[in-house]
Amino acid sequence: MSLLQLFTATDAAPYAWSLVLSGGSVVASIIPLGAARSAANFEMKDMAAPRAMFDRFPAWGKRASWAHQNSFEAFSLHAPAALLALIATLHAGALPATTVVAAFAHPALRLAYIAAYVGNIPPARGLCWATGLLCSGILYIEGLKALLNG
């Protein structure tokens, strides 16, 4: 199967796209972090120790930095789940519709999480985090079930 077929195959495509879009949410987390660095008057000399300028960030900028770091953590949990669901689909056939919803919900929730974190809305941030984690869990569970039963 070619890469193009993987992204257009009806059963496997949602999990491939989830992987790509979730990676995109990590890249998107750089935008508020870059704005925070700009607000802290980033200069070329800061390249010697970019993390040292954290203390100069405004409060929202510190949250942007934490959201960026958490984006990597969330991606490291979600990527294997999406790959497992993709492989299970190719091996055993279509997974339940809830996995497709979970696959597309995860990257959307991660973007909302970043906005809620930077915007200092803790209840929304917590809800986005927990629901995104649940989405990854659904992919793990359904992918494993399909492989074990298929």
C-alpha positions as YAML, in Angstrom:
chain: A
units: angstrom
residues:
- id: 1
  name: MET
  ca: [0.00, 0.00, 0.00]
- id: 2
  name: SER
  ca: [1.40, 3.38, -0.96]
- id: 3
  name: LEU
  ca: [1.44, 6.38, 1.35]
- id: 4
  name: LEU
  ca: [-1.21, 8.10, -0.79]
- id: 5
  name: GLN
  ca: [-3.46, 5.06, -0.50]
- id: 6
  name: LEU
  ca: [-2.99, 5.05, 3.26]
- id: 7
  name: PHE
  ca: [-4.29, 8.61, 3.54]
- id: 8
  name: THR
  ca: [-7.24, 7.95, 1.24]
- id: 9
  name: ALA
  ca: [-8.21, 4.38, 2.19]
- id: 10
  name: THR
  ca: [-11.58, 4.69, 3.86]
- id: 11
  name: ASP
  ca: [-10.87, 2.49, 6.90]
- id: 12
  name: ALA
  ca: [-7.26, 3.44, 7.72]
- id: 13
  name: ALA
  ca: [-7.32, 7.10, 6.72]
- id: 14
  name: PRO
  ca: [-8.73, 8.55, 9.98]
- id: 15
  name: TYR
  ca: [-5.84, 7.14, 11.99]
- id: 16
  name: ALA
  ca: [-3.20, 8.35, 9.55]
- id: 17
  name: TRP
  ca: [-4.79, 11.79, 9.56]
- id: 18
  name: SER
  ca: [-5.04, 11.77, 13.35]
- id: 19
  name: LEU
  ca: [-1.32, 11.14, 13.53]
- id: 20
  name: VAL
  ca: [-0.54, 13.98, 11.11]
- id: 21
  name: LEU
  ca: [-2.98, 16.44, 12.69]
- id: 22
  name: SER
  ca: [-1.77, 15.61, 16.20]
- id: 23
  name: GLY
  ca: [1.77, 16.31, 15.06]
- id: 24
  name: GLY
  ca: [0.46, 19.57, 13.63]
- id: 25
  name: SER
  ca: [-0.94, 20.53, 17.03]
- id: 26
  name: VAL
  ca: [2.57, 20.17, 18.47]
- id: 27
  name: VAL
  ca: [3.87, 22.49, 15.76]
- id: 28
  name: ALA
  ca: [0.98, 24.89, 16.43]
- id: 29
  name: SER
  ca: [2.03, 25.10, 20.08]
- id: 30
  name: ILE
  ca: [5.14, 26.93, 18.89]
- id: 31
  name: ILE
  ca: [3.06, 29.95, 17.87]
- id: 32
  name: PRO
  ca: [2.13, 31.19, 21.37]
- id: 33
  name: LEU
  ca: [5.60, 30.23, 22.60]
- id: 34
  name: GLY
  ca: [7.14, 32.37, 19.87]
- id: 35
  name: ALA
  ca: [4.84, 35.22, 20.84]
- id: 36
  name: ALA
  ca: [5.99, 34.85, 24.46]
- id: 37
  name: ARG
  ca: [9.62, 35.00, 23.38]
- id: 38
  name: SER
  ca: [8.86, 38.10, 21.38]
- id: 39
  name: ALA
  ca: [7.14, 39.67, 24.39]
- id: 40
  name: ALA
  ca: [10.26, 38.88, 26.44]
- id: 41
  name: ASN
  ca: [12.39, 40.77, 23.89]
- id: 42
  name: PHE
  ca: [14.15, 37.72, 22.49]
- id: 43
  name: GLU
  ca: [17.63, 38.58, 21.22]
- id: 44
  name: MET
  ca: [20.26, 36.51, 19.46]
- id: 45
  name: LYS
  ca: [22.27, 36.27, 22.69]
- id: 46
  name: ASP
  ca: [19.31, 34.34, 24.15]
- id: 47
  name: MET
  ca: [20.17, 31.52, 21.77]
- id: 48
  name: ALA
  ca: [22.97, 30.55, 24.17]
- id: 49
  name: ALA
  ca: [20.38, 29.64, 26.83]
- id: 50
  name: PRO
  ca: [16.83, 29.98, 25.49]
- id: 51
  name: ARG
  ca: [15.23, 28.39, 28.55]
- id: 52
  name: ALA
  ca: [16.84, 30.99, 30.81]
- id: 53
  name: MET
  ca: [14.58, 33.65, 29.34]
- id: 54
  name: PHE
  ca: [11.54, 31.85, 30.82]
- id: 55
  name: ASP
  ca: [11.69, 34.15, 33.85]
- id: 56
  name: ARG
  ca: [11.18, 37.14, 31.53]
- id: 57
  name: PHE
  ca: [8.00, 35.71, 30.03]
- id: 58
  name: PRO
  ca: [4.68, 37.28, 30.97]
- id: 59
  name: ALA
  ca: [2.31, 34.95, 32.87]
- id: 60
  name: TRP
  ca: [0.54, 33.88, 29.67]
- id: 61
  name: GLY
  ca: [3.93, 33.20, 28.09]
- id: 62
  name: LYS
  ca: [4.90, 30.85, 30.89]
- id: 63
  name: ARG
  ca: [1.65, 28.98, 30.32]
- id: 64
  name: ALA
  ca: [2.45, 28.89, 26.58]
- id: 65
  name: SER
  ca: [5.78, 27.28, 27.39]
- id: 66
  name: TRP
  ca: [4.12, 24.68, 29.61]
- id: 67
  name: ALA
  ca: [1.46, 24.00, 26.96]
- id: 68
  name: HIS
  ca: [4.22, 23.49, 24.39]
- id: 69
  name: GLN
  ca: [6.02, 21.01, 26.63]
- id: 70
  name: ASN
  ca: [2.78, 19.16, 27.35]
- id: 71
  name: SER
  ca: [2.08, 18.93, 23.61]
- id: 72
  name: PHE
  ca: [5.10, 16.67, 23.21]
- id: 73
  name: GLU
  ca: [3.94, 14.50, 26.10]
- id: 74
  name: ALA
  ca: [0.45, 14.15, 24.65]
- id: 75
  name: PHE
  ca: [1.83, 13.35, 21.20]
- id: 76
  name: SER
  ca: [4.11, 10.66, 22.61]
- id: 77
  name: LEU
  ca: [1.03, 8.94, 24.04]
- id: 78
  name: HIS
  ca: [-1.26, 9.48, 21.06]
- id: 79
  name: ALA
  ca: [1.09, 8.60, 18.20]
- id: 80
  name: PRO
  ca: [1.45, 4.91, 19.15]
- id: 81
  name: ALA
  ca: [-2.31, 4.70, 19.70]
- id: 82
  name: ALA
  ca: [-3.02, 6.08, 16.24]
- id: 83
  name: LEU
  ca: [-0.45, 3.76, 14.69]
- id: 84
  name: LEU
  ca: [-1.93, 0.79, 16.53]
- id: 85
  name: ALA
  ca: [-5.42, 1.65, 15.28]
- id: 86
  name: LEU
  ca: [-4.09, 2.10, 11.76]
- id: 87
  name: ILE
  ca: [-2.29, -1.27, 11.81]
- id: 88
  name: ALA
  ca: [-5.31, -2.98, 13.36]
- id: 89
  name: THR
  ca: [-7.53, -1.57, 10.63]
- id: 90
  name: LEU
  ca: [-5.21, -2.78, 7.89]
- id: 91
  name: HIS
  ca: [-4.98, -6.20, 9.54]
- id: 92
  name: ALA
  ca: [-8.51, -6.82, 10.86]
- id: 93
  name: GLY
  ca: [-10.77, -4.34, 9.05]
- id: 94
  name: ALA
  ca: [-12.73, -1.32, 10.16]
- id: 95
  name: LEU
  ca: [-12.77, -0.39, 13.83]
- id: 96
  name: PRO
  ca: [-15.91, 0.91, 15.60]
- id: 97
  name: ALA
  ca: [-17.11, 4.40, 14.72]
- id: 98
  name: THR
  ca: [-16.10, 5.65, 18.17]
- id: 99
  name: THR
  ca: [-12.45, 5.20, 17.20]
- id: 100
  name: VAL
  ca: [-12.88, 7.43, 14.15]
- id: 101
  name: VAL
  ca: [-14.47, 10.10, 16.34]
- id: 102
  name: ALA
  ca: [-11.67, 9.72, 18.89]
- id: 103
  name: ALA
  ca: [-9.02, 9.90, 16.17]
- id: 104
  name: PHE
  ca: [-10.28, 13.25, 14.88]
- id: 105
  name: ALA
  ca: [-11.28, 14.63, 18.28]
- id: 106
  name: HIS
  ca: [-7.79, 14.29, 19.75]
- id: 107
  name: PRO
  ca: [-6.02, 16.91, 17.59]
- id: 108
  name: ALA
  ca: [-8.96, 19.30, 17.93]
- id: 109
  name: LEU
  ca: [-8.92, 18.88, 21.70]
- id: 110
  name: ARG
  ca: [-5.17, 19.49, 21.78]
- id: 111
  name: LEU
  ca: [-5.60, 22.81, 19.96]
- id: 112
  name: ALA
  ca: [-8.36, 23.78, 22.37]
- id: 113
  name: TYR
  ca: [-6.10, 22.70, 25.26]
- id: 114
  name: ILE
  ca: [-3.34, 25.05, 24.10]
- id: 115
  name: ALA
  ca: [-5.80, 27.94, 23.83]
- id: 116
  name: ALA
  ca: [-7.29, 27.18, 27.26]
- id: 117
  name: TYR
  ca: [-3.85, 26.88, 28.85]
- id: 118
  name: VAL
  ca: [-2.51, 30.12, 27.39]
- id: 119
  name: GLY
  ca: [-5.82, 31.86, 28.09]
- id: 120
  name: ASN
  ca: [-5.76, 30.64, 31.71]
- id: 121
  name: ILE
  ca: [-9.06, 28.74, 31.68]
- id: 122
  name: PRO
  ca: [-8.22, 25.80, 33.98]
- id: 123
  name: PRO
  ca: [-11.58, 23.94, 33.79]
- id: 124
  name: ALA
  ca: [-11.53, 23.94, 29.98]
- id: 125
  name: ARG
  ca: [-7.86, 23.00, 29.98]
- id: 126
  name: GLY
  ca: [-8.49, 20.06, 32.30]
- id: 127
  name: LEU
  ca: [-11.49, 18.88, 30.30]
- id: 128
  name: CYS
  ca: [-9.55, 19.06, 27.02]
- id: 129
  name: TRP
  ca: [-6.60, 17.22, 28.56]
- id: 130
  name: ALA
  ca: [-8.73, 14.42, 30.06]
- id: 131
  name: THR
  ca: [-10.88, 14.00, 26.96]
- id: 132
  name: GLY
  ca: [-7.81, 13.94, 24.71]
- id: 133
  name: LEU
  ca: [-6.28, 11.25, 26.91]
- id: 134
  name: LEU
  ca: [-9.55, 9.31, 26.70]
- id: 135
  name: CYS
  ca: [-9.39, 9.54, 22.88]
- id: 136
  name: SER
  ca: [-5.93, 7.98, 22.89]
- id: 137
  name: GLY
  ca: [-7.17, 5.31, 25.29]
- id: 138
  name: ILE
  ca: [-10.03, 4.42, 22.97]
- id: 139
  name: LEU
  ca: [-7.59, 3.96, 20.09]
- id: 140
  name: TYR
  ca: [-5.37, 1.71, 22.23]
- id: 141
  name: ILE
  ca: [-8.27, -0.42, 23.47]
- id: 142
  name: GLU
  ca: [-10.04, -0.84, 20.14]
- id: 143
  name: GLY
  ca: [-6.78, -1.39, 18.26]
- id: 144
  name: LEU
  ca: [-5.67, -4.09, 20.69]
- id: 145
  name: LYS
  ca: [-9.07, -5.76, 20.65]
- id: 146
  name: ALA
  ca: [-9.04, -5.88, 16.85]
- id: 147
  name: LEU
  ca: [-5.55, -7.33, 16.70]
- id: 148
  name: LEU
  ca: [-6.21, -9.92, 19.42]
- id: 149
  name: ASN
  ca: [-9.54, -10.97, 17.92]
- id: 150
  name: GLY
  ca: [-8.56, -10.62, 14.25]
...
